Amino acid sequence: MKGQSRMTRLFSDLFGGEIIARKNLDRYTLFILYLFFLMGVYLLWGLKSQDLMATIKKNEAIIEEKKIEYHQKELNLTGIDQRTRIENMLKQEGNNTLHAPTDPPKRIVMKF
């Protein structure tokens, strides 16, 4: 019984705040509040930096996709430009027999 009363008294002193008055810890109250404030700022700073890093990763992936799209469009435009250049050269030479294919390619089978 004596052990239980001692434990209950310790809990009541701890949660009631009497231990602070008995140990004369009330003079450190502002310092303790300052430490809690700094701890909160540190946690918020860490969360904000993690959020920023996630945004950076997502933007890097988007930039990579846009680069791929840009290079594909550039290749398509280069091919179109070359085709029109060749067609213009053929027209200047007066050769009207060559033109872009209209039928799909056919397979040639060779028998030995």
Buried (B, 14 or more C-beta within 10 A) or exposed (E): EEEEEEEEEEEEBEEEEEEBEEEEEEEEEEEEEEEEEEEEEEEEEEEEEEEEEEEEEEEEEEEEEEEEEEEEEEEEEEEEEEEEEEEEEBEEEEEEEEEEEEEEEEEEEEEE
